[in-house]
Amino acid sequence: MDELIREPLNLVVLLIAILIAIPLFGWLLTLVQATFRAALSLAAIGIIAALILIVLFGVSPDQIVHQVSRTPQALRQILIEGTNSWKSFSQAYGK
């Protein structure tokens, strides 16, 4: 008798798991698509901005790479030092 109760219960649990997994998978797929679109949009904006800097302002690609590589350090200084770091930020990125 225990087997009769167990087997239908396993089937019910499996069906409930499938009914929960289908919308969850759909939500996960939507999340991945939105993340992918955002990443592509940011990459496109970065490429367009770099092309504008190169073509219109004559900035070399090495200068762009150098400034981009310094950005995390500048942000870290801003977050750690607070408002006093704006002075060093403007000195670092100013002429």
C-alpha positions as CSV (number, residue, x, y, z in Angstrom):
1,M,0.0,0.0,0.0
2,D,2.9,2.3,0.7
3,E,4.0,2.0,-3.0
4,L,0.6,3.1,-4.2
5,I,0.8,6.2,-2.2
6,R,4.4,6.9,-3.1
7,E,4.2,6.5,-6.9
8,P,1.3,9.0,-7.4
9,L,2.9,11.4,-5.0
10,N,6.2,11.2,-7.0
11,L,4.2,11.9,-10.2
12,V,2.5,14.9,-8.5
13,V,5.8,16.3,-7.3
14,L,7.3,15.9,-10.8
15,L,4.3,17.7,-12.4
16,I,4.5,20.5,-9.9
17,A,8.3,20.8,-10.4
18,I,7.7,21.0,-14.2
19,L,5.0,23.6,-13.8
20,I,7.3,25.7,-11.7
21,A,10.4,25.2,-13.9
22,I,8.7,26.3,-17.2
23,P,8.0,29.9,-16.1
24,L,11.2,30.0,-14.2
25,F,13.1,29.0,-17.3
26,G,11.2,31.6,-19.3
27,W,12.1,34.3,-16.8
28,L,15.7,33.3,-16.8
29,L,15.8,33.4,-20.6
30,T,14.3,36.9,-20.5
31,L,16.9,38.0,-18.0
32,V,19.8,36.6,-20.1
33,Q,18.4,38.4,-23.2
34,A,18.1,41.7,-21.4
35,T,21.6,41.4,-20.1
36,F,22.9,40.5,-23.5
37,R,21.1,43.5,-25.1
38,A,22.5,45.9,-22.4
39,A,26.0,44.6,-22.9
40,L,25.7,45.0,-26.7
41,S,24.3,48.5,-26.2
42,L,27.1,49.6,-23.9
43,A,29.7,48.1,-26.3
44,A,28.1,50.0,-29.3
45,I,28.1,53.3,-27.3
46,G,31.7,52.8,-26.4
47,I,32.8,52.1,-29.9
48,I,30.9,55.1,-31.3
49,A,32.4,57.3,-28.6
50,A,35.9,56.1,-29.4
51,L,35.3,56.7,-33.1
52,I,34.1,60.2,-32.4
53,L,37.1,60.9,-30.2
54,I,39.5,59.5,-32.9
55,V,37.9,61.1,-35.9
56,L,36.7,64.5,-34.6
57,F,39.3,65.3,-31.9
58,G,42.3,63.4,-33.1
59,V,42.8,61.4,-30.0
60,S,44.9,58.3,-30.5
61,P,43.7,54.9,-29.6
62,D,46.6,54.6,-27.1
63,Q,45.3,57.6,-25.3
64,I,41.8,56.2,-25.0
65,V,43.1,52.9,-23.7
66,H,45.3,54.7,-21.2
67,Q,42.5,56.8,-19.9
68,V,40.1,53.9,-19.7
69,S,42.6,51.8,-17.8
70,R,43.0,54.6,-15.3
71,T,39.2,54.9,-14.6
72,P,39.0,52.1,-12.0
73,Q,41.8,53.8,-10.0
74,A,40.1,57.2,-10.1
75,L,36.8,55.7,-9.1
76,R,38.4,53.9,-6.2
77,Q,40.0,57.1,-5.1
78,I,36.6,58.9,-5.3
79,L,34.9,56.2,-3.3
80,I,37.6,55.9,-0.6
81,E,38.7,59.5,-0.2
82,G,35.3,61.1,-0.7
83,T,34.9,64.7,-1.9
84,N,38.7,65.4,-1.4
85,S,39.4,63.1,-4.2
86,W,37.7,65.4,-6.8
87,K,40.8,67.6,-6.6
88,S,43.1,64.7,-7.4
89,F,40.6,63.5,-10.0
90,S,40.7,66.8,-11.8
91,Q,44.5,66.9,-11.5
92,A,44.8,63.4,-12.9
93,Y,42.5,64.0,-15.9
94,G,43.1,67.7,-16.4
95,K,45.9,69.1,-18.5
